Every structure is written in C-alpha cells, then in structure tokens.
Amino acid sequence: MLHARWGTATANGVEFVAGYLAAFILTYLLVPWLIPQLKKIGMVGHDLNKPNKPAVAEMGGISVVVGFFGGVSVFTSLDGIANLQLLYVSLSAVLGAAFVGMMDDLFNLRQREKALLPFVLALPFASAADPYIVFPHVLEVNFGPWMILGAAFAVTCAANAANMLEGFNGLGAGLGVIMSFTLLSLCVIHNRMDGAYLLVPLLGALIAFLYFNKHPSRIFPGDTLMLFMGATMAVAGILSSIQVQTAVIFLPMVLEFFLKLRGGFRAENYCSDSANGYLEYHGRIESITHFFMKHLKVREQELVAFVWGIEIAVCAFVISIDLLV
C-alpha cells in the first residue's frame, strides 16, 4: 500500500469542514459581484437553449478558482503540510489548466492549443507524482520515468474531457459535484487522503457556484471552470492513487468524445428548437444530449437530470466495486 505523499495525512473533520466552508462562502459571495462585472465588460454568452436566447454572464469559473484556492489555504494552514513542494506543483497544474481555460474564454484557442498547454503546465506536477498506478484489488505497476508523460497526459485529457458535456444550465457544474464527491468517497474508502486536500475545497466551490448556474442560469462557467475542474480531479486521483477509478468516472465524457468524433467535432450540444418549452434536436446524433432531445420530450431541467443520472450510475458502480470486491 502506498503511503501519503504530503508527508502528513492527519487532517481531522474540523479542518475538512473549514476548508469546505471557506471555498463555499468565498464562491457564494463572489458570484453576485462577478455577474454585473462580467456583463459590464461584455463577457457574456447567449443561452441558446432558451426561446429568447438571453445574454448571460460568461467565465464564471473565476469564482470557483478563487473559492477553491481560499479553501486550500484555510485547509493547509490549519493542518500543516510537510511536503510543500508537492503541494505547490499540484496547485500549479490545476491553476495552469484554469489559466488555459481563461485564455480560451477570452481568445477562443484552437483545440490543439487547449490540449498542449495543460500538458506542458502539468509537467512539474507529473515529475513529482508517485510512479505507481494502483489497479484496485489486483496489483501496483511502477511506470518509472514514463509516469511523467502519463500523469501530464492524464491531466490534459481530464481537463478537456470535463468540457465535453457542458452547454446546459447546471450540467457541467453538477457533473463536477457528483464526480468530486465520488472521488472524495474513494479517498476515504482507501484511506488515501492526499487528494482530499483538493477535492474538499473543489466540492465546496462547485456547490456554491451551482446555486447560480442551475436553471435558469445567471452565470455560465466557461472553459475557465471546466478545464480547471477536470484537471483538479485528475491531480487528486493521482495523489490518492485512485487513477483507475478516476478514469472510469470520466466514461460519459469518453463516450461524448467518440460521438463528437463522428462529426469531426463540428456539432454542438445545443438544441435545434426550444420554442414550445421542450428541447428538440433534428440532426444526426453526435452527443449524448442529442439522443435525449431527439427521442424524448424533455425540458432543459429534465435533460440535465438524465445526464446527471448517467454519471451517478457510473460513480455508484465504481464505489460498489471498490466496496464489494
């Protein structure tokens, strides 16, 4: 069994609660201020799944990033971290992904740029990561120096995968809440709490943001949040040696990738028509959301609930296998 790599894993419940609350409160207080500020500078997107296509503040992920780092600061100041080097390179990897997402929100980066930049910015973390990958209940494999490339690749894949299913009010942030809670549960199950230092504040910030992002959304996350969220979960999974489980909970995004690949990544998740309050899609199915809109009579809230349900089922399967096998 691998040992904690922070150098300490003694955080008690009070420290977890403090980190969670700091992230939640900071995000919750920041969003109402951020919404008019973003609109003032023209940082808005149109809600294409509404009949009147209202303008909504974009790039709200800034609030989650700030809340997250506030939560990490409170958490680590209360607990104390012996291995500060690993903490810093972990935070640099997730902050790097947030920076790339922000650049994409502002300047519309090319897909290859969104793939390459998080990889490069994650290399310091990858060089410090434990070279072992744990296959649950089977074996541990030492990847040696290849882990540097593997960990950096995992971070960039997760960052971009998290963005695959965004496009509806609350969908991406809600998926992040479900996945973060699952990974945190796995950390507790296996008593590998290194990743919890990131997952607890991430969960707090996401839940606060979801309050404003749910239907009808007052703020959109933008790629700032989605890339940051995916990278944070990947880094946490590597830190807690639950890499395989982390990869499995991204399966809905993997499916979304291959559906979009059919159309050369030209298709969007959005509906074709929403005039009657129901979302309709008339083209070829190139997204999980297209399936529901084409074959079921669904409102936006129902569509989001269906996709959340898929992710909950995948996460429940992962946890049950870990508990039962």
C-alpha positions in Angstrom: 0.0 0.0 0.0 1.3 3.4 -0.9 1.9 6.0 1.9 0.6 9.5 1.9 2.9 11.8 -0.1 2.1 15.1 1.5 4.2 13.9 4.4 1.2 14.1 6.7 -2.4 12.8 6.5 -3.6 13.8 9.9 -6.4 16.3 8.9 -9.4 15.9 11.2 -13.1 16.6 10.5 -12.8 20.3 11.7 -10.1 21.0 9.1 -12.1 19.4 6.3 -15.2 21.4 7.3 -13.2 24.6 7.5 -11.7 24.1 4.0 -15.1 23.3 2.6 -16.8 26.2 4.1 -14.1 28.7 3.1 -14.4 27.6 -0.5 -18.2 27.6 -0.4 -18.5 31.0 1.2 -15.9 32.7 -1.0 -17.5 31.4 -4.1 -21.0 32.2 -3.0 -20.1 35.8 -2.1 -18.0 36.4 -5.2 -20.6 35.3 -7.9 -23.2 38.0 -7.3 -20.4 40.6 -7.5 -18.9 39.0 -10.6 -22.1 38.7 -12.7 -22.5 42.5 -13.3 -18.8 43.0 -13.6 -18.6 40.4 -16.4 -21.6 41.9 -18.2 -20.1 45.4 -17.9 -17.1 44.3 -19.9 -19.1 42.4 -22.4 -18.1 38.9 -21.2 -21.5 37.3 -21.9 -22.8 34.3 -23.8 -26.3 33.7 -25.1 -28.3 30.9 -23.6 -29.1 29.0 -26.9 -31.5 26.6 -25.3 -34.0 29.3 -24.4 -36.5 30.7 -26.9 -35.4 34.3 -26.5 -31.6 33.5 -26.3 -30.9 35.7 -23.2 -27.4 37.1 -22.6 -25.8 35.5 -19.5 -22.5 36.4 -17.8 -19.7 34.1 -19.0 -16.4 32.9 -17.5 -17.9 32.4 -14.0 -15.3 29.8 -13.3 -13.1 32.6 -11.9 -15.3 32.5 -8.8 -14.7 28.7 -8.3 -11.0 29.1 -8.8 -10.8 31.8 -6.2 -13.0 29.9 -3.8 -11.0 26.8 -4.3 -7.7 28.4 -3.5 -9.2 30.1 -0.5 -10.4 26.7 0.8 -7.0 25.1 0.1 -5.3 28.0 2.0 -7.5 27.5 5.1 -7.2 23.7 5.0 -3.4 23.7 4.7 -2.9 26.5 7.3 -4.9 24.5 9.8 -3.4 21.1 9.1 0.2 21.9 8.1 1.8 20.3 5.1 5.2 18.7 5.3 5.7 18.2 1.6 5.2 21.7 0.4 6.9 21.1 -2.9 4.3 18.5 -3.9 1.5 20.8 -2.8 2.8 23.7 -4.9 3.3 21.7 -8.1 -0.2 20.2 -7.6 -1.7 23.6 -7.4 0.4 24.9 -10.3 -1.1 22.1 -12.5 -4.7 23.0 -11.7 -4.0 26.7 -11.9 -2.4 26.2 -15.2 -5.5 24.5 -16.5 -7.6 27.3 -15.2 -5.4 29.8 -17.0 -5.7 27.9 -20.3 -9.5 27.9 -19.9 -9.5 31.6 -19.2 -7.4 32.2 -22.3 -9.9 30.1 -24.3 -12.8 32.1 -22.9 -11.1 35.4 -23.9 -9.4 34.4 -27.2 -11.0 31.2 -28.4 -7.9 29.0 -28.5 -7.6 26.2 -31.0 -8.3 22.7 -29.9 -4.6 21.6 -30.2 -3.6 24.6 -28.0 -6.1 23.6 -25.3 -4.6 20.1 -25.4 -0.9 21.1 -25.4 -0.8 23.9 -22.9 -2.3 22.0 -19.9 0.1 19.1 -20.7 3.2 21.4 -20.5 1.9 23.2 -17.4 1.3 19.9 -15.7 4.8 18.6 -16.2 6.3 19.9 -12.9 3.5 18.0 -11.0 4.0 14.9 -13.2 7.7 14.8 -12.4 6.9 14.8 -8.7 4.0 12.3 -8.9 4.4 8.8 -7.5 5.3 6.4 -10.4 2.9 3.7 -9.2 -0.5 3.2 -10.7 -2.8 1.1 -8.5 -5.2 -1.4 -10.2 -7.7 -2.0 -7.4 -7.5 -5.4 -5.7 -5.1 -6.6 -8.4 -1.6 -5.0 -8.4 0.5 -1.9 -8.4 2.6 -1.1 -11.5 5.7 1.1 -11.4 5.8 3.2 -14.6 9.1 4.8 -13.6 10.0 7.8 -15.7 7.2 7.2 -18.1 4.8 8.4 -15.3 6.0 11.9 -16.1 4.4 11.8 -19.5 1.5 9.7 -18.3 0.5 12.0 -15.5 0.7 15.1 -17.6 -1.3 13.4 -20.4 -4.0 12.4 -17.8 -4.3 16.0 -16.5 -4.8 17.4 -20.0 -7.2 14.7 -21.0 -9.3 15.2 -17.9 -9.3 19.0 -18.3 -10.6 18.8 -21.9 -12.9 15.8 -21.2 -14.7 17.8 -18.4 -15.7 20.4 -21.1 -17.3 17.8 -23.4 -20.8 17.7 -21.8 -21.2 21.4 -20.9 -23.8 23.5 -22.6 -27.0 23.4 -20.4 -27.8 25.2 -17.2 -26.1 23.5 -14.3 -24.9 20.4 -16.3 -21.2 20.8 -16.1 -21.0 22.1 -12.6 -23.5 19.4 -11.4 -21.4 16.7 -13.0 -18.4 18.1 -11.2 -20.2 17.9 -7.9 -21.1 14.2 -8.5 -17.6 13.3 -9.6 -15.8 15.2 -6.9 -18.0 13.7 -4.2 -17.3 10.2 -5.6 -13.5 10.7 -5.7 -13.6 12.1 -2.1 -15.6 9.0 -1.0 -12.9 6.8 -2.7 -10.2 8.6 -0.8 -11.9 7.8 2.5 -12.6 4.2 1.5 -9.0 3.6 0.7 -7.6 5.9 3.4 -5.5 7.8 0.8 -6.4 11.4 1.8 -3.8 13.4 -0.2 -6.3 14.2 -3.0 -8.9 15.3 -0.4 -6.9 18.5 0.1 -8.0 19.4 -3.4 -11.4 17.7 -3.6 -12.9 19.2 -0.4 -12.5 22.8 -1.5 -13.4 21.9 -5.1 -16.6 20.4 -3.9 -17.5 23.4 -1.7 -16.8 25.9 -4.5 -18.8 23.9 -7.1 -21.9 23.5 -4.9 -21.9 27.3 -4.3 -21.5 28.0 -8.0 -24.2 25.5 -8.9 -26.7 27.6 -7.0 -26.3 30.4 -9.5 -25.6 28.2 -12.5 -28.7 26.0 -12.2 -31.8 26.6 -14.4 -32.4 29.4 -15.1 -28.7 30.2 -15.1 -27.5 33.6 -14.0 -23.9 32.8 -14.9 -22.1 30.4 -17.2 -18.9 28.5 -16.1 -16.9 29.0 -19.3 -13.9 26.9 -20.1 -12.2 28.5 -17.1 -14.2 26.3 -14.8 -14.4 23.2 -16.9 -10.7 22.8 -17.7 -9.8 23.7 -14.1 -12.4 21.2 -12.7 -11.2 18.3 -14.8 -7.5 18.9 -14.1 -8.2 19.1 -10.4 -9.9 15.8 -10.3 -7.1 14.2 -12.3 -4.5 15.6 -10.0 -6.4 14.5 -6.9 -6.9 11.0 -8.3 -3.1 10.7 -9.0 -2.3 12.0 -5.5 -4.6 9.4 -3.8 -3.5 6.6 -6.1 -7.1 6.1 -7.4 -6.1 6.7 -11.0 -8.1 3.8 -12.5 -11.3 4.8 -10.7 -10.8 8.4 -11.7 -10.6 7.3 -15.4 -13.7 5.2 -15.1 -15.9 8.0 -13.8 -15.0 10.0 -16.9 -16.6 7.3 -19.1 -19.6 9.5 -20.1 -17.2 12.2 -21.3 -15.2 9.5 -23.2 -18.5 8.4 -24.9 -19.2 12.1 -25.7 -15.7 12.4 -27.3 -16.4 9.5 -29.7 -19.9 10.8 -30.6 -18.4 14.2 -31.4 -15.6 12.5 -33.3 -18.2 11.1 -35.8 -18.8 14.7 -37.0 -15.3 15.9 -36.8 -16.1 17.9 -33.6 -18.3 20.3 -35.5 -21.5 19.5 -33.6 -22.6 21.5 -30.5 -24.7 20.1 -27.7 -27.4 22.6 -28.1 -31.0 22.0 -29.2 -32.4 22.8 -32.6 -35.6 24.4 -31.3 -37.0 25.3 -27.9 -40.0 27.4 -28.8 -42.5 25.3 -27.0 -40.5 24.9 -23.8 -39.2 21.5 -24.8 -35.8 20.9 -26.3 -35.8 19.4 -29.8 -32.9 18.2 -32.0 -33.2 17.3 -35.6 -29.7 16.4 -36.8 -27.5 13.3 -36.6 -26.8 12.2 -33.0 -23.3 13.4 -32.2 -23.8 14.0 -28.4 -25.4 12.2 -25.5 -27.7 15.2 -25.2 -28.8 14.8 -28.8 -30.1 11.4 -28.0 -32.4 12.6 -25.3 -33.6 15.7 -27.3 -34.3 13.6 -30.4 -36.1 10.6 -28.8 -37.7 12.1 -25.7 -39.9 15.1 -25.0 -37.7 16.8 -22.4 -37.3 20.2 -20.8 -33.8 21.5 -20.1 -34.0 20.6 -16.4 -35.1 17.1 -17.3 -32.3 16.7 -19.8 -29.7 17.8 -17.2 -31.2 15.3 -14.7 -30.9 12.5 -17.2 -27.2 13.1 -17.8 -26.6 13.6 -14.1 -28.3 10.2 -13.6 -25.9 8.5 -16.1 -22.9 9.9 -14.2 -24.4 8.9 -10.8 -24.9 5.3 -12.1 -21.3 5.2 -13.3 -20.0 6.6 -9.9 -22.2 4.2 -7.9 -20.8 1.3 -9.9 -17.2 2.4 -9.2 -17.8 2.7 -5.5 -19.7 -0.6 -5.2 -16.9 -2.5 -7.0 -14.4 -1.0 -4.5 -16.6 -1.9 -1.6 -17.6 -5.4 -2.7 -14.6 -6.9 -4.4 
